[in-house]
């Protein structure tokens, strides 16, 4: 069985071996694959693994030997699943591996916006505290989250974990979800529509999958609804946000701040609007990347491949 990994560098930069996957077939791992080489590199493969390398309808049609696609992630928008289905090719993902890490990173982004720990540490290193006339100084006063409202858009595993962390900080939680099932037993919790949530929340955190229906749904009109002083967090997918509109809202002061770990184009161009927007923290898509999470991702992927080979594909999207 020919197995090809199109972009293995981020999952295994040297600390997360491919040994168990290699035991299942003849394995070829490419660190990265540019779009023009996808078909050539996967031409002989019956099983293809991809993280962020796109497998569109044209590529799938050009791979007659392809029998199974394993996505090295939870989000599977990089694969044209309709085209795969039309060719009888199951596509599996890893539905849960980094819940704790992504929720933790979301909280880190929120606390950075509230306390600007990095900015203050750099100011101290540059001598500003040494030159200060008082025992302390601040660039911006800390923001207290207790008593404020956290709005969570997308209430799956990660959204619920973020809600629990927010509740532990003394925040009230509201959420928007298509299913509205199993609400948490927290005083003050309430379901809201997306427009209602954007108008009510002090902090808005995105945790929904990216689909054709919700691409760039955080647009200028929705951002115009936010209350003064609101913060926006995104550790889901960059394509959920109209990033130019978000930069405009930050420059206009309609938002007090934003923090994102994902962008629509990764890596971003040098002139990306959020890289120079005021009160905006951007981290390089690292919320998922702890070693324990990557090891779980590898282990579940191996089980997905093993299950397919046994004739009972699992985690099929």
C-alpha contacts under 8 A as a table, 3 or more apart, distances in Angstrom:
res1	aa1	res2	aa2	distance
1	X	24	X	7.60
1	X	25	X	4.79
1	X	26	X	5.92
1	X	45	X	7.73
1	X	46	X	6.52
1	X	47	X	7.65
2	X	25	X	5.95
2	X	26	X	4.96
2	X	27	X	6.30
2	X	28	X	7.95
2	X	44	X	6.79
2	X	45	X	4.78
2	X	46	X	5.49
2	X	47	X	6.40
3	X	25	X	6.28
3	X	26	X	5.86
3	X	27	X	4.80
3	X	28	X	6.29
3	X	45	X	5.53
3	X	46	X	6.30
3	X	47	X	4.78
3	X	48	X	5.88
3	X	49	X	7.66
4	X	27	X	5.91
4	X	28	X	4.87
4	X	29	X	5.90
4	X	30	X	7.72
4	X	41	X	7.75
4	X	42	X	6.37
4	X	45	X	6.01
4	X	47	X	6.41
4	X	48	X	4.96
4	X	49	X	6.17
5	X	8	X	6.05
5	X	27	X	7.76
5	X	28	X	6.27
5	X	29	X	4.68
5	X	30	X	5.92
5	X	48	X	5.91
5	X	49	X	4.59
5	X	50	X	6.06
6	X	29	X	6.52
6	X	30	X	5.22
6	X	31	X	6.95
6	X	32	X	6.14
6	X	33	X	5.64
6	X	38	X	7.43
6	X	41	X	7.76
6	X	42	X	7.86
6	X	48	X	7.26
6	X	49	X	6.19
6	X	50	X	5.40
6	X	51	X	7.75
6	X	53	X	6.76
7	X	10	X	7.49
7	X	29	X	7.34
7	X	30	X	5.52
7	X	31	X	4.83
7	X	32	X	4.25
7	X	33	X	6.00
7	X	49	X	7.90
7	X	50	X	5.98
7	X	51	X	6.26
7	X	52	X	7.26
7	X	53	X	6.63
8	X	11	X	5.58
8	X	12	X	5.98
8	X	13	X	7.74
8	X	29	X	6.31
8	X	30	X	6.03
8	X	31	X	4.78
8	X	32	X	6.69
8	X	50	X	7.76
8	X	51	X	7.56
9	X	12	X	5.27
9	X	13	X	5.03
9	X	30	X	7.68
9	X	31	X	4.52
9	X	32	X	6.68
10	X	13	X	5.79
11	X	16	X	7.15
11	X	72	X	7.93
11	X	289	X	7.88
11	X	294	X	6.03
11	X	298	X	7.68
12	X	15	X	5.94
12	X	16	X	4.83
12	X	17	X	6.54
12	X	18	X	7.85
12	X	294	X	7.86
13	X	16	X	7.19
14	X	17	X	6.94
15	X	291	X	7.87
16	X	291	X	7.77
16	X	294	X	7.34
16	X	295	X	6.33
16	X	298	X	7.76
17	X	20	X	7.95
18	X	21	X	5.45
18	X	22	X	6.04
18	X	298	X	7.93
19	X	22	X	5.03
19	X	23	X	6.34
20	X	23	X	5.22
20	X	24	X	7.09
20	X	302	X	6.78
21	X	24	X	5.46
21	X	25	X	7.39
21	X	27	X	7.52
21	X	302	X	5.57
21	X	305	X	7.99
22	X	25	X	5.74
22	X	26	X	6.45
22	X	27	X	5.31
23	X	26	X	7.92
24	X	306	X	7.21
30	X	33	X	6.65
33	X	37	X	6.26
33	X	38	X	6.30
33	X	53	X	6.87
34	X	37	X	5.61
34	X	38	X	6.72
34	X	53	X	7.70
35	X	38	X	5.49
35	X	53	X	7.37
35	X	54	X	7.28
36	X	39	X	7.44
37	X	40	X	5.30
37	X	41	X	6.02
38	X	41	X	5.42
38	X	42	X	6.09
38	X	55	X	7.84
38	X	59	X	7.32
39	X	42	X	5.20
39	X	43	X	5.57
39	X	59	X	5.97
39	X	62	X	6.75
39	X	63	X	6.79
40	X	43	X	5.23
41	X	44	X	7.65
42	X	45	X	5.12
42	X	48	X	6.92
42	X	63	X	7.16
43	X	62	X	7.91
43	X	63	X	5.67
43	X	64	X	7.90
43	X	65	X	7.21
44	X	63	X	7.90
44	X	65	X	6.39
44	X	66	X	7.89
45	X	48	X	6.37
45	X	65	X	6.29
45	X	66	X	5.94
46	X	65	X	5.32
46	X	66	X	4.24
46	X	67	X	5.05
46	X	68	X	6.52
47	X	66	X	6.05
47	X	67	X	5.98
47	X	68	X	4.87
47	X	69	X	5.81
47	X	70	X	7.54
48	X	66	X	7.38
48	X	68	X	6.52
48	X	69	X	4.97
48	X	70	X	6.32
49	X	69	X	5.82
49	X	70	X	4.75
49	X	71	X	5.72
49	X	72	X	6.63
50	X	53	X	5.74
50	X	54	X	7.75
50	X	69	X	7.69
50	X	70	X	6.60
50	X	71	X	5.13
50	X	72	X	5.75
51	X	71	X	5.67
51	X	72	X	4.60
51	X	73	X	6.03
51	X	78	X	7.93
52	X	78	X	6.16
53	X	78	X	6.61
54	X	78	X	4.65
54	X	79	X	5.94
55	X	58	X	7.98
55	X	59	X	5.77
55	X	60	X	6.43
55	X	78	X	6.18
55	X	79	X	4.77
55	X	80	X	6.40
56	X	59	X	5.37
56	X	60	X	6.26
56	X	78	X	7.43
56	X	79	X	5.83
56	X	80	X	5.05
56	X	83	X	7.74
57	X	60	X	5.16
57	X	61	X	6.11
57	X	80	X	5.80
57	X	83	X	5.31
57	X	84	X	7.51
58	X	61	X	5.17
58	X	62	X	6.25
59	X	62	X	5.07
59	X	63	X	6.52
60	X	63	X	5.34
60	X	64	X	7.77
60	X	66	X	7.70
60	X	83	X	7.08
60	X	84	X	6.69
61	X	64	X	6.77
61	X	83	X	7.95
61	X	87	X	7.81
63	X	66	X	5.53
66	X	69	X	7.88
66	X	89	X	7.33
67	X	88	X	7.69
67	X	89	X	5.29
67	X	90	X	7.36
68	X	89	X	5.37
68	X	90	X	5.43
68	X	91	X	6.19
68	X	308	X	7.63
69	X	89	X	7.20
69	X	90	X	6.47
69	X	91	X	4.77
69	X	92	X	6.43
70	X	91	X	5.82
70	X	92	X	4.94
70	X	93	X	6.00
70	X	301	X	6.90
70	X	304	X	7.26
70	X	305	X	7.22
71	X	74	X	7.45
71	X	76	X	6.41
71	X	91	X	7.23
71	X	92	X	6.03
71	X	93	X	4.82
71	X	94	X	7.16
71	X	301	X	7.87
72	X	93	X	6.49
72	X	94	X	6.71
72	X	297	X	6.90
72	X	298	X	7.75
72	X	301	X	6.78
73	X	76	X	6.98
73	X	93	X	5.98
73	X	94	X	5.54
73	X	95	X	7.60
73	X	297	X	7.30
74	X	93	X	5.49
74	X	94	X	4.91
74	X	95	X	4.92
74	X	96	X	6.83
75	X	78	X	7.94
75	X	93	X	7.37
75	X	209	X	6.64
75	X	210	X	7.71
76	X	79	X	5.88
76	X	93	X	6.78
77	X	80	X	7.06
77	X	210	X	7.07
77	X	211	X	7.29
80	X	83	X	5.43
80	X	84	X	6.33
81	X	84	X	4.87
81	X	85	X	5.97
81	X	91	X	6.93
81	X	317	X	7.73
82	X	85	X	5.07
82	X	86	X	6.19
83	X	86	X	5.03
83	X	87	X	6.42
84	X	87	X	5.18
84	X	88	X	6.23
84	X	89	X	4.95
84	X	90	X	6.75
84	X	91	X	7.31
85	X	88	X	4.90
85	X	89	X	5.52
85	X	90	X	6.52
86	X	89	X	7.56
90	X	313	X	7.51
90	X	316	X	6.34
90	X	317	X	7.71
91	X	316	X	5.44
91	X	317	X	5.86
92	X	304	X	6.84
92	X	313	X	7.74
92	X	314	X	6.71
92	X	315	X	5.05
92	X	316	X	4.21
92	X	317	X	5.66
93	X	301	X	7.57
93	X	315	X	5.85
93	X	316	X	6.68
93	X	317	X	6.82
94	X	97	X	6.86
94	X	297	X	6.61
94	X	300	X	6.38
94	X	301	X	6.65
94	X	315	X	6.84
95	X	315	X	7.22
96	X	99	X	6.46
96	X	157	X	7.94
97	X	293	X	5.51
97	X	294	X	7.57
97	X	296	X	5.61
97	X	297	X	5.65
98	X	101	X	5.23
98	X	102	X	5.99
98	X	288	X	5.49
98	X	289	X	7.93
98	X	293	X	5.11
98	X	294	X	7.90
99	X	102	X	5.44
99	X	103	X	6.11
99	X	157	X	6.54
99	X	158	X	5.11
99	X	161	X	7.40
100	X	103	X	5.24
100	X	104	X	6.00
100	X	158	X	7.42
100	X	161	X	7.29
101	X	104	X	5.01
101	X	105	X	6.11
101	X	287	X	5.97
101	X	288	X	5.95
101	X	289	X	7.78
101	X	290	X	6.92
101	X	293	X	7.35
102	X	105	X	5.07
102	X	106	X	6.10
102	X	158	X	7.02
102	X	235	X	7.01
102	X	287	X	4.73
102	X	288	X	5.62
103	X	106	X	5.01
103	X	107	X	6.34
103	X	158	X	6.01
103	X	159	X	7.66
103	X	161	X	6.13
103	X	162	X	5.21
104	X	107	X	5.15
104	X	108	X	6.22
104	X	162	X	7.81
104	X	287	X	7.85
105	X	108	X	4.81
105	X	109	X	6.20
105	X	235	X	7.99
105	X	287	X	5.35
106	X	109	X	5.21
106	X	110	X	6.28
106	X	162	X	7.34
106	X	233	X	7.18
106	X	234	X	7.73
106	X	235	X	6.45
106	X	287	X	7.72
107	X	110	X	4.99
107	X	111	X	6.11
107	X	162	X	7.40
107	X	165	X	7.60
108	X	111	X	5.19
108	X	112	X	6.09
109	X	112	X	5.06
109	X	113	X	6.36
109	X	233	X	7.45
109	X	259	X	5.90
109	X	260	X	7.64
109	X	281	X	7.49
110	X	113	X	5.24
110	X	114	X	6.31
110	X	233	X	7.22
110	X	259	X	7.24
111	X	114	X	4.88
111	X	115	X	5.83
111	X	116	X	7.54
112	X	115	X	5.25
112	X	116	X	4.76
112	X	117	X	5.97
112	X	118	X	7.29
113	X	116	X	5.60
113	X	257	X	6.72
113	X	258	X	7.51
113	X	259	X	7.30
113	X	279	X	7.83
113	X	281	X	7.59
114	X	142	X	5.62
114	X	143	X	4.75
114	X	144	X	7.25
115	X	140	X	7.92
115	X	141	X	7.47
115	X	142	X	4.82
115	X	143	X	6.49
116	X	119	X	5.30
116	X	120	X	6.19
116	X	140	X	7.75
116	X	142	X	7.79
117	X	120	X	5.20
117	X	121	X	6.05
118	X	121	X	5.14
118	X	122	X	6.22
119	X	122	X	5.20
119	X	123	X	6.18
120	X	123	X	4.96
120	X	124	X	6.19
120	X	138	X	7.20
120	X	139	X	6.96
121	X	124	X	5.14
121	X	125	X	6.23
122	X	125	X	5.00
122	X	126	X	6.19
123	X	126	X	5.02
123	X	127	X	6.51
123	X	128	X	5.56
123	X	129	X	7.36
124	X	127	X	5.16
124	X	128	X	5.30
124	X	129	X	5.25
124	X	130	X	7.41
125	X	128	X	7.54
127	X	130	X	5.11
127	X	131	X	6.28
128	X	131	X	5.16
128	X	132	X	6.06
129	X	132	X	4.90
129	X	136	X	7.04
129	X	137	X	6.84
132	X	135	X	7.41
132	X	136	X	7.28
132	X	137	X	6.86
134	X	137	X	6.92
138	X	141	X	6.07
145	X	148	X	5.48
145	X	169	X	6.83
145	X	170	X	7.11
145	X	171	X	6.41
146	X	169	X	5.93
146	X	170	X	4.46
146	X	171	X	5.19
147	X	170	X	5.90
147	X	171	X	5.14
147	X	172	X	6.62
148	X	170	X	7.77
148	X	171	X	5.16
148	X	172	X	6.24
148	X	201	X	7.82
148	X	202	X	6.06
148	X	203	X	7.88
149	X	171	X	5.54
149	X	172	X	4.70
149	X	173	X	5.70
149	X	174	X	7.15
149	X	200	X	7.61
149	X	201	X	5.06
149	X	202	X	5.19
149	X	203	X	6.42
150	X	163	X	7.45
150	X	166	X	6.76
150	X	171	X	6.35
150	X	172	X	6.07
150	X	173	X	4.83
150	X	174	X	6.22
150	X	201	X	5.61
150	X	202	X	6.11
150	X	203	X	4.85
150	X	204	X	6.06
150	X	205	X	7.55
151	X	173	X	5.97
151	X	174	X	4.87
151	X	175	X	5.40
151	X	176	X	7.73
151	X	197	X	5.99
151	X	198	X	7.47
151	X	200	X	7.91
151	X	201	X	5.16
151	X	202	X	7.43
151	X	203	X	5.96
151	X	204	X	4.67
151	X	205	X	6.21
152	X	155	X	6.74
152	X	159	X	6.25
152	X	162	X	7.92
152	X	163	X	6.99
152	X	173	X	7.45
152	X	174	X	6.36
152	X	175	X	4.60
152	X	176	X	6.33
152	X	204	X	6.01
152	X	205	X	5.02
152	X	206	X	6.16
152	X	207	X	7.03
153	X	159	X	7.35
153	X	175	X	5.79
153	X	176	X	4.89
153	X	177	X	6.60
153	X	194	X	7.19
153	X	204	X	7.42
153	X	205	X	6.18
153	X	206	X	4.91
153	X	207	X	5.71
153	X	208	X	6.35
154	X	159	X	5.94
154	X	175	X	7.23
154	X	176	X	5.94
154	X	177	X	5.19
154	X	178	X	7.83
154	X	206	X	6.54
154	X	207	X	4.79
154	X	208	X	4.34
154	X	209	X	7.82
155	X	158	X	7.23
155	X	159	X	4.56
155	X	160	X	5.58
155	X	175	X	6.73
155	X	176	X	6.85
155	X	177	X	5.61
155	X	207	X	6.99
155	X	208	X	7.48
156	X	159	X	5.24
156	X	160	X	5.97
156	X	207	X	7.58
156	X	208	X	7.77
157	X	160	X	5.33
157	X	161	X	6.28
158	X	161	X	5.06
158	X	162	X	6.19
158	X	207	X	6.67
159	X	162	X	5.15
159	X	163	X	6.14
159	X	206	X	7.84
159	X	207	X	5.47
160	X	163	X	4.92
160	X	164	X	6.22
161	X	164	X	5.08
161	X	165	X	6.36
162	X	165	X	5.09
162	X	166	X	6.15
163	X	166	X	5.03
163	X	167	X	6.09
163	X	173	X	6.31
164	X	167	X	5.04
164	X	168	X	6.20
165	X	168	X	5.03
165	X	169	X	6.49
166	X	169	X	5.12
166	X	170	X	6.68
166	X	171	X	5.38
166	X	172	X	7.51
166	X	173	X	7.24
167	X	170	X	5.10
167	X	171	X	4.86
167	X	172	X	6.18
167	X	173	X	6.75
167	X	186	X	7.91
168	X	171	X	7.20
172	X	187	X	7.75
172	X	188	X	6.00
172	X	189	X	6.56
173	X	188	X	6.92
173	X	189	X	5.17
173	X	190	X	7.06
174	X	188	X	7.97
174	X	189	X	5.40
174	X	190	X	4.87
174	X	191	X	5.71
174	X	192	X	6.58
174	X	197	X	7.14
174	X	201	X	7.67
175	X	189	X	7.89
175	X	190	X	6.56
175	X	191	X	5.08
175	X	192	X	5.82
175	X	197	X	7.14
176	X	180	X	7.64
176	X	191	X	5.81
176	X	192	X	5.22
176	X	193	X	5.58
176	X	194	X	5.90
176	X	197	X	7.14
177	X	180	X	5.41
177	X	191	X	7.68
177	X	193	X	7.95
180	X	183	X	6.94
180	X	191	X	7.18
183	X	189	X	7.78
184	X	189	X	7.21
185	X	189	X	7.66
186	X	189	X	5.60
192	X	196	X	5.76
192	X	197	X	5.57
193	X	196	X	5.17
193	X	197	X	6.04
194	X	197	X	5.05
194	X	198	X	6.21
195	X	198	X	5.24
195	X	199	X	6.31
195	X	222	X	6.68
195	X	225	X	7.37
196	X	199	X	5.20
196	X	200	X	6.19
197	X	200	X	5.18
197	X	201	X	5.76
197	X	204	X	7.88
198	X	201	X	5.83
198	X	204	X	6.92
198	X	222	X	7.10
198	X	223	X	7.46
198	X	225	X	6.22
198	X	226	X	5.27
198	X	227	X	7.80
199	X	225	X	5.08
199	X	226	X	4.64
199	X	227	X	5.81
200	X	226	X	7.20
200	X	227	X	6.78
201	X	204	X	6.13
201	X	226	X	7.65
201	X	227	X	7.45
201	X	230	X	7.10
202	X	227	X	7.11
202	X	229	X	7.02
202	X	230	X	4.62
202	X	231	X	6.33
203	X	230	X	5.63
203	X	231	X	4.71
203	X	232	X	5.93
203	X	233	X	7.58
204	X	230	X	7.59
204	X	231	X	6.17
204	X	232	X	4.82
204	X	233	X	6.05
205	X	232	X	6.02
205	X	233	X	4.58
205	X	234	X	5.87
205	X	235	X	7.87
206	X	233	X	6.28
206	X	234	X	5.01
206	X	235	X	6.61
206	X	236	X	6.08
207	X	234	X	7.25
207	X	235	X	6.74
207	X	236	X	5.09
208	X	236	X	6.29
208	X	237	X	7.95
209	X	236	X	6.84
209	X	237	X	7.08
210	X	214	X	6.42
210	X	215	X	6.29
210	X	236	X	7.96
210	X	237	X	6.22
210	X	239	X	6.78
210	X	240	X	6.25
211	X	214	X	5.49
211	X	215	X	6.07
212	X	215	X	5.57
214	X	217	X	5.18
214	X	240	X	6.47
215	X	239	X	5.65
215	X	240	X	4.89
215	X	241	X	7.18
216	X	219	X	6.15
216	X	239	X	5.71
216	X	240	X	4.40
216	X	241	X	4.30
216	X	242	X	4.77
217	X	222	X	7.79
217	X	240	X	5.84
217	X	241	X	6.13
217	X	242	X	7.19
218	X	221	X	7.97
218	X	222	X	5.83
218	X	223	X	6.66
218	X	240	X	6.32
218	X	241	X	4.68
218	X	242	X	5.93
219	X	222	X	5.39
219	X	223	X	6.12
219	X	241	X	6.46
219	X	242	X	5.16
219	X	245	X	6.02
219	X	246	X	7.39
220	X	223	X	5.09
220	X	224	X	6.07
220	X	242	X	7.59
220	X	245	X	5.20
220	X	246	X	7.24
220	X	249	X	7.63
221	X	224	X	5.18
221	X	225	X	7.01
222	X	225	X	5.46
222	X	226	X	7.43
223	X	226	X	5.63
223	X	245	X	7.96
223	X	246	X	7.39
223	X	249	X	6.99
223	X	254	X	7.67
224	X	249	X	7.86
224	X	254	X	7.16
226	X	230	X	6.45
226	X	254	X	7.21
226	X	255	X	7.33
227	X	230	X	5.77
227	X	254	X	7.73
227	X	255	X	7.92
228	X	254	X	6.26
228	X	255	X	6.61
228	X	256	X	7.33
229	X	254	X	7.38
229	X	255	X	5.74
229	X	256	X	4.62
229	X	257	X	7.84
230	X	254	X	7.87
230	X	255	X	5.27
230	X	256	X	5.55
230	X	257	X	7.12
231	X	255	X	6.04
231	X	256	X	5.75
231	X	257	X	4.99
231	X	258	X	5.51
232	X	255	X	7.66
232	X	257	X	6.59
232	X	258	X	4.62
232	X	259	X	6.44
233	X	258	X	5.78
233	X	259	X	4.96
233	X	260	X	5.64
234	X	237	X	7.13
234	X	238	X	7.39
234	X	259	X	6.55
234	X	260	X	4.63
234	X	261	X	6.33
234	X	262	X	6.80
235	X	260	X	5.94
235	X	261	X	5.10
235	X	262	X	5.98
235	X	285	X	7.90
235	X	287	X	7.19
236	X	261	X	7.86
236	X	262	X	6.79
237	X	240	X	5.91
237	X	262	X	5.61
237	X	263	X	6.78
237	X	264	X	7.15
238	X	241	X	6.05
238	X	262	X	4.73
238	X	263	X	3.76
238	X	264	X	4.15
238	X	265	X	7.52
239	X	242	X	7.33
239	X	263	X	6.71
239	X	264	X	4.54
240	X	264	X	7.95
241	X	246	X	7.39
241	X	264	X	7.96
242	X	245	X	5.37
242	X	246	X	6.35
243	X	246	X	4.94
243	X	247	X	6.20
243	X	273	X	6.83
243	X	274	X	6.79
244	X	247	X	5.11
244	X	248	X	6.23
244	X	273	X	5.85
244	X	274	X	7.50
245	X	248	X	5.00
245	X	249	X	6.17
246	X	249	X	5.01
246	X	250	X	6.25
246	X	274	X	7.72
247	X	250	X	5.14
247	X	251	X	6.20
247	X	273	X	5.97
247	X	274	X	5.65
247	X	277	X	5.43
247	X	278	X	7.89
248	X	251	X	5.11
248	X	252	X	6.05
249	X	252	X	5.07
249	X	253	X	6.10
249	X	254	X	5.17
249	X	255	X	6.06
250	X	253	X	5.09
250	X	254	X	6.11
250	X	255	X	5.33
250	X	256	X	6.90
250	X	257	X	6.62
250	X	258	X	7.77
250	X	277	X	6.56
250	X	278	X	6.11
250	X	279	X	7.01
250	X	280	X	7.80
251	X	254	X	7.83
251	X	277	X	6.61
251	X	278	X	6.17
252	X	255	X	7.85
253	X	256	X	6.19
255	X	258	X	7.40
256	X	279	X	6.94
257	X	278	X	7.66
257	X	279	X	4.80
257	X	280	X	5.70
258	X	279	X	6.53
258	X	280	X	4.84
258	X	281	X	6.36
259	X	280	X	5.56
259	X	281	X	4.45
259	X	282	X	5.79
259	X	283	X	7.98
260	X	263	X	7.43
260	X	280	X	7.95
260	X	281	X	6.36
260	X	282	X	5.07
260	X	283	X	6.42
261	X	282	X	5.80
261	X	283	X	4.68
261	X	284	X	5.76
261	X	285	X	4.73
261	X	286	X	6.81
261	X	287	X	6.94
262	X	266	X	7.70
262	X	282	X	7.81
262	X	283	X	7.41
262	X	284	X	6.84
262	X	285	X	5.21
263	X	266	X	6.06
263	X	267	X	7.97
263	X	268	X	7.11
264	X	268	X	7.96
265	X	268	X	5.16
265	X	269	X	7.62
267	X	284	X	7.87
268	X	272	X	6.14
269	X	272	X	5.39
270	X	275	X	7.85
271	X	275	X	7.36
272	X	275	X	5.69
272	X	276	X	7.72
273	X	276	X	6.16
273	X	277	X	6.37
274	X	277	X	4.88
274	X	280	X	6.86
274	X	282	X	7.68
275	X	280	X	7.65
275	X	282	X	7.13
276	X	280	X	7.85
277	X	280	X	5.85
283	X	286	X	6.92
285	X	288	X	7.45
286	X	289	X	5.26
287	X	290	X	7.61
288	X	293	X	6.77
288	X	294	X	7.70
289	X	293	X	6.45
289	X	294	X	6.18
290	X	293	X	5.29
290	X	294	X	6.25
291	X	294	X	5.03
291	X	295	X	6.05
292	X	295	X	5.12
292	X	296	X	6.28
293	X	296	X	5.10
293	X	297	X	6.14
294	X	297	X	4.85
294	X	298	X	6.15
295	X	298	X	5.08
295	X	299	X	6.15
296	X	299	X	5.03
296	X	300	X	6.11
297	X	300	X	5.38
297	X	301	X	6.10
298	X	301	X	5.14
298	X	302	X	6.21
299	X	302	X	5.21
299	X	303	X	6.39
300	X	303	X	4.99
300	X	304	X	6.14
301	X	304	X	4.90
301	X	305	X	6.30
302	X	305	X	5.18
302	X	306	X	6.05
303	X	306	X	4.91
303	X	307	X	5.93
304	X	307	X	5.20
304	X	308	X	6.28
304	X	313	X	6.60
304	X	314	X	5.79
304	X	315	X	7.02
305	X	308	X	5.13
305	X	309	X	6.27
305	X	313	X	7.68
306	X	309	X	5.14
306	X	310	X	6.27
307	X	310	X	4.99
307	X	311	X	6.40
307	X	312	X	5.29
307	X	313	X	5.03
307	X	314	X	6.29
308	X	311	X	5.11
308	X	312	X	5.37
308	X	313	X	4.13
308	X	314	X	7.11
309	X	312	X	7.51
309	X	313	X	7.73
310	X	313	X	7.70
313	X	316	X	6.68
